[in-house]
Amino acid sequence: MKPAPFKYIAATSLEHALALKAEHGDDAKFLAGGQSLIPAMNFRLARPAVLIDINGIGDLAGLRPQEGTVRIGALTRYRALQRDDTFGKLFPLIGEALPHIAHPQIRNRGTVGGNLSHADPASELPAIALALEARFRVRSAKQERLIAAADFFTGALTTDLQPDEMLVEIELPAPKPRSGSCFMEIARRRGDFAIAGVAAMVAMDTQDKCAEIRLTLCGVGETPVDASAAADGLIGQAPSEQAIRDAAASLQGMIEPAGNVHATTEYQRHVAGVLTERALRTAAQRVHDGY
Amino acid sequence: MDTDLHEITLSVNGASYTRRVESRMLLSDFLRHELGLAGTHVGCEHGVCGACTVLLDGEPVRSCLMLAVQAKGHAISTIEGLASKDGTYHPLQQAMHDHHGLQCGYCTPGILMTMTAFLDENASPSEDEVREALSGNLCRCTGYQNIVDAVMTAAMRMRG
């Protein structure tokens, strides 16, 4: 047997799952897609005493479009998002990132809520949630609260989730009018962790001047990085080549990637700058051309 | 800790099985050790290599990243169920044979399960799409070209 022994409980409802988590706290883990948790258990890096399987809770999966927002159930699998053309067009950042998230077999199982709760800083979705200013609906047996993406990711593999809480839903605000966005990453092979990845969103006013820019990165810090301030110089300006290059240079000064066996700190910084230029340019073009 | 046992009933290649399993038993080990279906290979056992790919309700998944107890009530398809009952190969098995897509053969069951499901969804793939779909299956004989050729040939033959 690869994993250490544990007690397995298939939760029959969200209330059941939350009651179990309240009872067992940090000794218990929720099992969603299992594409990060089971490998960690196979290595015995994770040894939860209790595994609460939430896969049978149908209410937790699916997209719920509402006025002004789209709500994604935490148990929604990547593959379900990929198959939804409308969703991919509405949120091109996510549509473009999905093919970079691991491999087809993983995307058939992996879930949005599991990904965000795992909070791997090299993962695409945390950076995109930050770019889109998503809000995370979190529940315990006692209460419900909404956490802004900016407050959710507190460290590498660490979130603001308390031991009795579950991320149950992600709220994405509808894209701003006159906006375009773009996600790009470079990895050694398709599906590998990114050397650097950039999510860019550009919103323009009626004079085609930049009104708001969101710029976030994955793979270059302990958490997803919000580097939107690097593009402050573009606000109120047309997105000229020089202004985009200046924003990329400013971004390079804001990040401090750790470097690893495949890419030095300097190389990661270089890649982040190049991707920022390209993603900003593409996002600005898409304001007019559409996705 | 007492051994945590669960009774599960599931379908594998159309046959129903009921077994008592420990909760920590992986689906890959269940197929191989409990059911004796050793055609599902295990390579890395942490979701990287793709050798253990099976179909869960028709969709390719890593059987090393699922617990057997999670397969309760579901339909699993493995390499053992791919050929027809009379022994006729699936068109992709035949094409892999024709193109020498097997070298050592270790990664082959996972590739066949992944790519037959892919061809069911995409009858006319481009070579790039085939390579993308194959990206989650490692072949350490480095024989991808022949595998890609086999998938392209199988797609053509299946379109008729």
Boltz contact constraints between the chains, C-beta under 6 A:
constraints:
  - contact:
      token1: [A, 1]
      token2: [B, 24]
      max_distance: 6.0
  - contact:
      token1: [A, 2]
      token2: [B, 45]
      max_distance: 6.0
  - contact:
      token1: [A, 3]
      token2: [B, 24]
      max_distance: 6.0
  - contact:
      token1: [A, 5]
      token2: [B, 1]
      max_distance: 6.0
  - contact:
      token1: [A, 5]
      token2: [B, 24]
      max_distance: 6.0
  - contact:
      token1: [A, 7]
      token2: [B, 4]
      max_distance: 6.0
  - contact:
      token1: [A, 8]
      token2: [B, 4]
      max_distance: 6.0
  - contact:
      token1: [A, 8]
      token2: [B, 23]
      max_distance: 6.0
  - contact:
      token1: [A, 8]
      token2: [B, 69]
      max_distance: 6.0
  - contact:
      token1: [A, 34]
      token2: [B, 65]
      max_distance: 6.0
  - contact:
      token1: [A, 35]
      token2: [B, 65]
      max_distance: 6.0
  - contact:
      token1: [A, 38]
      token2: [B, 65]
      max_distance: 6.0
  - contact:
      token1: [A, 39]
      token2: [B, 46]
      max_distance: 6.0
  - contact:
      token1: [A, 39]
      token2: [B, 47]
      max_distance: 6.0
  - contact:
      token1: [A, 42]
      token2: [B, 45]
      max_distance: 6.0
  - contact:
      token1: [A, 42]
      token2: [B, 46]
      max_distance: 6.0
  - contact:
      token1: [A, 103]
      token2: [B, 135]
      max_distance: 6.0
  - contact:
      token1: [A, 103]
      token2: [B, 136]
      max_distance: 6.0
  - contact:
      token1: [A, 104]
      token2: [B, 136]
      max_distance: 6.0
  - contact:
      token1: [A, 105]
      token2: [B, 53]
      max_distance: 6.0
  - contact:
      token1: [A, 105]
      token2: [B, 60]
      max_distance: 6.0
  - contact:
      token1: [A, 105]
      token2: [B, 61]
      max_distance: 6.0
  - contact:
      token1: [A, 105]
      token2: [B, 62]
      max_distance: 6.0
  - contact:
      token1: [A, 105]
      token2: [B, 136]
      max_distance: 6.0
  - contact:
      token1: [A, 108]
      token2: [B, 59]
      max_distance: 6.0
  - contact:
      token1: [A, 108]
      token2: [B, 61]
      max_distance: 6.0
  - contact:
      token1: [A, 109]
      token2: [B, 61]
      max_distance: 6.0
  - contact:
      token1: [A, 190]
      token2: [B, 135]
      max_distance: 6.0
  - contact:
      token1: [A, 191]
      token2: [B, 135]
      max_distance: 6.0
